[in-house]
Amino acid sequence: MQLPVEISYRGVEKSDQLEILIREKAARLDRFCDHISRCDIVVEHPNHSQHSGNPYRVRIDVTVPPGHELVANEKQGAHEMHEPLSKVINDAFKTMERQLKELVERQRHK
């Protein structure tokens, strides 16, 4: 990736394990598109003082020249409340990988 990955945590305690997982997944995005110019990731747990109804959310913003902005926004559903944060992170990156594949395919056809 041309620029470093920016990771923000909101209501989630930063850990080495989370940081490594996110950075490995972000580096993998280069396999789908080798000209990503920006990658911002936000991991949040809104209203973390409550114990129910407050799922994790992961948002990935990627910029690909010439001016393509891609966003993957994943959050836990009501039936997934007990799933680990790593699953939400994995789902967000899978969504971003699909978007990058589609973008690269469209760019090739132009």
C-alpha positions as CSV (number, residue, x, y, z in Angstrom):
1,M,0.0,0.0,0.0
2,Q,1.3,3.5,-0.9
3,L,0.2,5.2,2.4
4,P,0.2,3.8,5.9
5,V,-3.0,2.3,7.3
6,E,-4.7,4.6,9.8
7,I,-6.6,2.7,12.6
8,S,-8.9,4.5,15.1
9,Y,-10.5,2.9,18.1
10,R,-13.6,4.3,19.7
11,G,-14.9,2.6,22.8
12,V,-12.7,-0.4,22.2
13,E,-9.4,-1.0,24.0
14,K,-6.5,-1.2,21.6
15,S,-4.6,-4.5,21.8
16,D,-1.6,-5.9,20.0
17,Q,-3.7,-8.8,18.8
18,L,-6.3,-6.5,17.2
19,E,-3.7,-4.3,15.7
20,I,-1.9,-7.3,14.1
21,L,-5.1,-8.7,12.7
22,I,-6.2,-5.4,11.2
23,R,-2.8,-4.7,9.7
24,E,-2.5,-8.2,8.2
25,K,-6.0,-7.9,6.6
26,A,-5.2,-4.4,5.3
27,A,-1.9,-5.6,3.7
28,R,-3.9,-8.3,2.0
29,L,-6.0,-5.7,0.2
30,D,-3.0,-5.1,-2.1
31,R,-3.6,-8.5,-3.7
32,F,-6.9,-7.2,-5.1
33,C,-5.7,-3.7,-6.0
34,D,-2.1,-2.6,-6.0
35,H,-2.7,1.2,-6.3
36,I,-4.6,1.9,-3.1
37,S,-3.6,5.4,-1.9
38,R,-5.5,5.6,1.4
39,C,-6.9,3.1,4.0
40,D,-8.6,4.3,7.2
41,I,-10.1,1.9,9.6
42,V,-12.4,2.7,12.5
43,V,-13.2,0.0,15.2
44,E,-15.9,1.1,17.6
45,H,-18.2,-0.1,20.3
46,P,-20.8,2.7,20.7
47,N,-22.4,3.1,24.1
48,H,-20.0,0.6,25.6
49,S,-21.3,1.3,29.1
50,Q,-24.5,-0.6,28.3
51,H,-24.4,-4.4,28.2
52,S,-27.0,-5.1,25.5
53,G,-27.9,-3.8,22.1
54,N,-24.5,-2.2,21.5
55,P,-22.8,-4.1,18.7
56,Y,-19.3,-3.6,17.5
57,R,-18.9,-1.7,14.2
58,V,-16.0,-1.7,11.8
59,R,-15.7,0.8,9.0
60,I,-13.0,0.7,6.3
61,D,-12.5,3.7,3.9
62,V,-10.3,3.1,0.9
63,T,-9.3,5.6,-1.8
64,V,-8.2,4.3,-5.2
65,P,-7.0,6.7,-7.9
66,P,-8.4,8.4,-9.9
67,G,-10.9,9.4,-7.1
68,H,-12.7,6.2,-6.2
69,E,-13.9,6.1,-2.6
70,L,-14.9,2.7,-1.3
71,V,-16.5,2.1,2.1
72,A,-17.2,-1.2,3.9
73,N,-19.3,-0.7,7.0
74,E,-20.0,-3.8,9.1
75,K,-21.8,-4.2,12.4
76,Q,-23.1,-7.0,14.5
77,G,-26.7,-7.9,14.1
78,A,-29.0,-8.8,17.0
79,H,-28.4,-12.5,16.4
80,E,-24.6,-12.0,16.4
81,M,-24.2,-10.1,19.8
82,H,-21.9,-12.8,21.2
83,E,-19.6,-13.1,18.2
84,P,-16.1,-11.8,18.7
85,L,-14.9,-8.5,17.3
86,S,-12.5,-10.4,15.1
87,K,-15.5,-11.8,13.1
88,V,-16.8,-8.2,12.5
89,I,-13.3,-7.2,11.3
90,N,-13.1,-10.2,9.0
91,D,-16.5,-9.5,7.5
92,A,-15.6,-5.8,6.9
93,F,-12.5,-6.8,5.1
94,K,-14.3,-9.4,3.0
95,T,-16.8,-6.7,1.9
96,M,-13.9,-4.4,1.0
97,E,-12.1,-7.2,-1.0
98,R,-15.3,-7.7,-3.0
99,Q,-15.6,-4.0,-3.7
100,L,-12.0,-3.8,-4.8
101,K,-12.4,-6.8,-7.1
102,E,-15.4,-5.2,-8.7
103,L,-13.6,-1.8,-9.1
104,V,-10.5,-3.4,-10.7
105,E,-12.7,-5.4,-13.1
106,R,-14.6,-2.2,-14.1
107,Q,-11.3,-0.4,-14.6
108,R,-10.0,-3.2,-16.9
109,H,-13.0,-3.0,-19.1
110,K,-12.6,0.7,-19.6
